[in-house]
């Protein structure tokens, strides 16, 4: 590929953006009170929530264009996504509050998604496309009462974009960038991303269809001497059709197909990671429907989805994993006197996978939850779920989450909150019936989480949240002596989290977070004990924005042969500018601005300084 000095072009573009000026918009935008949904399934004011909820808004996503979902989530409090700073085809390890992939549940538009063929039954964040996401909410701690198995350390709830209110609307976006390591700073264009979405509303009918693709070839997966380039490509198609039969009854059907192809590296006869011509393919197909019928002060809601996955490894030891699952979540929501918000529901899941045989399990869970919002500051969120699993029987989980809010005169409040919640993690099909070390006698992992914290908000300019958590793990599923078994001893993860957002002067915004996480009994593999993020944002005008972000990740334990991976610090820069009456947005960024030399995943290549330029056109 012809070498192009994209770094110089980016600096010129960012300079133009920084000095861009445009006549101020005379329309006044009213500051709306932030609402959160995931911790109760109702749109409640943040002050009435008893949890510390991370809200990644539409604006936040638009100010991170060109990044991946995992990179965006990795900057949030107490979350480490190992591999998100490496080659695009790198497997991702999601660690929250000392938990791992199996303890983090992912929702898309309110319904659980997972790949039953994965070792822990987790979902691959690489299958998501940030350009199709409207917002993300993350609640941490046990949440099995509302969301079932896997919701032990966090729930990542993703809301996708919906149809535009106009008859027809189109959004095109494209970006180019480098994809280089710390030692190979050639600034060749090696990463391309494109997306197009067309949507609209025709009377009672809504539609949205989107296509996206990514191609990258700048990095080797293995951090080796030859440093050959491992190609990564992804494309996805999304369709969503809706019909509003009346003001009270609506129905949406949707479909998604995502295909990932990646060249990967493997191991030699001495188990050393080396450059190999291995390949990996991951395909996802999903169809589903959502429906709501509103009546009086309540609504009947139905979410259902069917998903298929196929993962193919091409190497000297080829393998193919296929799986499918059915998910149904039906629930009734009702509000009594604007004080009691209630949910009664039934969640049904069937997971299937092919190993040496076709295997399956099913889960049938009735559940109930109630939120009490008083007019004197007391709020209570409580619920229970009765889990029924055809392999290990029944399991009961519950949560109690009180909070008390003291309002102030300047549109602010002081809130104290606490919670005691239980959760469970069902053993995966691979652990129960897979080809390697399966154990059909496994019991579900049980978690108990205690959380105590406080939040202070003053107007729209300042908010600080601090909390302490302690999570107890029982029956942890471990790989021991060539097979899976339940741990005989309990583990305790504990930590402290602090978040701050402020606007000390006009046009300047500051957000910062810090997390301390540790296990009492042992070292936590790949989980930093200390992690901090800081972002400064500045609006040069109504149309020009810039941000500077900093991330510190403490040293991490890897294994007995490589005890610690060194700590590191990253600095990222981002600019955007709106033009042509907000029809076109130009954006650019530099990640790892100081070209920090560090190791994200042991033995694999880590990204160095990289730059990106792009645009988004709205018609």
C-alpha positions, 0 to 999 in steps of 0.5 A: 500500500502506498505510504501516506503521511496521515499524521500531517494531514490530521494535524492540519485538519485539527488546527482548522477545526480548533479555529473554526467559528460559526454564528451562534444558534439562537435556539435555547436548549433546555437542560433535561434531568438525567434519567436511568432505566437499567436498574429498575426498567422504569425511566426514573430520575437519577436521584431516585435510583439506588445504584451508581449507574454509568450512562453513555449518552448519544452525545458521548458516543458521537464524540467517540466516533472511530472507536470501538464499543470495547474502547468506549466501555473500557474508559468507564469506572471499574471496567477493564477490557483486556485486548481492546488496545491490541490488534482488532482481532484480539479476543477480549477479556471483560473484567468488572469489580474483579469479575470476568466474562461469565459474570458480565451480562450484555443486553441489546434493546432489553434482551439478553445476548450470549454465545452458548458455544463460548467457554463461559457462554459470554458475548463477543463485543467485537460483534457490536457496531458503535455506529448503530448504538444510541446509548449504553447504560451500565449497572454494576453489582448483582442484578440477577433479579431483573436479568437472570444468569450472568448478571453478577458483576455488571449489566451492560445494556445497549440501546440501538438507534431507531427510525427517524421521524422524517419520511426518509433520512440517511446518515453516511459516515467514513473514516481512515486511520493508521493501525500501528505499534509503538515501534512501527510508526510509519503512518500508513493508512491501514484502517478503514471504517464505513457505515450507511443507515436509511430510516424514516416514518411513514404514517404508522410504519417505521423502518431503519436499515443499516450497513457497516464495514471495517478493514484493518491490516496494519498489525501482527497479532503476535508481538514477534520479530517478523511482524507480519500483518494480520488482516481483520475485516468485519461487516454487518447488516441491521434491519428494524421495522415497526408498526404502531397499530394505535397509540397504545399498541406497537410492534417491532421486528428486527434482524442482524447479521455480522461477519468477522474474519481475522488472521490470527497467530498460534503456537509452535511445538514449544508453546511459544506464540509465533506468526502463523497463517491461522484464521478465525471467522465469527458469524452472528445471525439474530432475529427478534421482536419487541411489542408493547401494549399500554393500558391505564397506568401499565403496559404489557411488554414482550421481547423475543429473539433467536440467535445463531453463532458459528466460530471457525478456527483454521489452523493445524488443529482446526475446529468449528463451534456452532450454537443457537439460543432462544430468549423470551422475556414477557413482563407487565409493568404497572405504576400505583399512584406515581409511587410504586413501580412494579414488574412481574415477568417470565424469562425463558432461555434455551441454549444449544451448542454442538460439541461431540454431540448436540447439547442444550439446557433451558432456564425458566424464571418467574420474577418480580420487582418493585420500586418505591419512590416517596415524596420525602426522599426515601426510595426502595428497589426490591425484587426476587427471581426463582430460577429453574434450570433443567440441569441443576434444579431451582435457585432463588435470588433477591435484592434490596436496594434502599436510598435516601435523597435530600434535595437542595435549593439549587436543583441538586441533591445529596443521596445515600444508598446501599444494596444487598443483592444475590446473583448466580452464574449458570455453568456454560454448555461447554463447561457442562458438556464440552469436548474438554474437561466437561463436568455435568455435575457442576453447580451454579456459581453464587454471588452476594454483593454489598454496596454502600455509597453516596452521591452529591449533585449541585445544579447541572455543573457538579456531581460526585459519586463514591461507593464501597463494594464487597462481593462474595463468590461461592462455587466458582467454576475453575479449571483444575487438574484437566477439568472443570469443578466448583471451588471449595473455598469462597472468594471475596472481591472488594473495592472502592469507586469514585466518579466526578463530573463537573463544568467549572467554567462555561464551555469546559467539562471535566469527568474523572473516575477511579477504581480500586479492586482486589481479591482478599484471598489471591491475586486477580489475574489481568485485573488492575488494582488501581485504574483511573480516567480523566477527560477534559472537554471544551466547546470552542463554539456551537459547532467545534469540540475538543477533548483530551483524555488520560487513562492510568492502568496499574500493573496486572498479575498474569501468571507464575512465569510472568508475575506482573505486566507493567503499569502504563498511562495513555493520552488521547486527543479528539476534535470534531466540527459541524458544518453546512448547517449541521449536515456534515461532521468532521472528526479526528483523533490521536490515540496514545498521543505520547506513543507509550510502550506497554503490553496489553495482552502478554505476547500480543502486539499493542497499539502505539500512537495512531491517528484517524480522520473521518466525516459523517453526513446527514441528509 
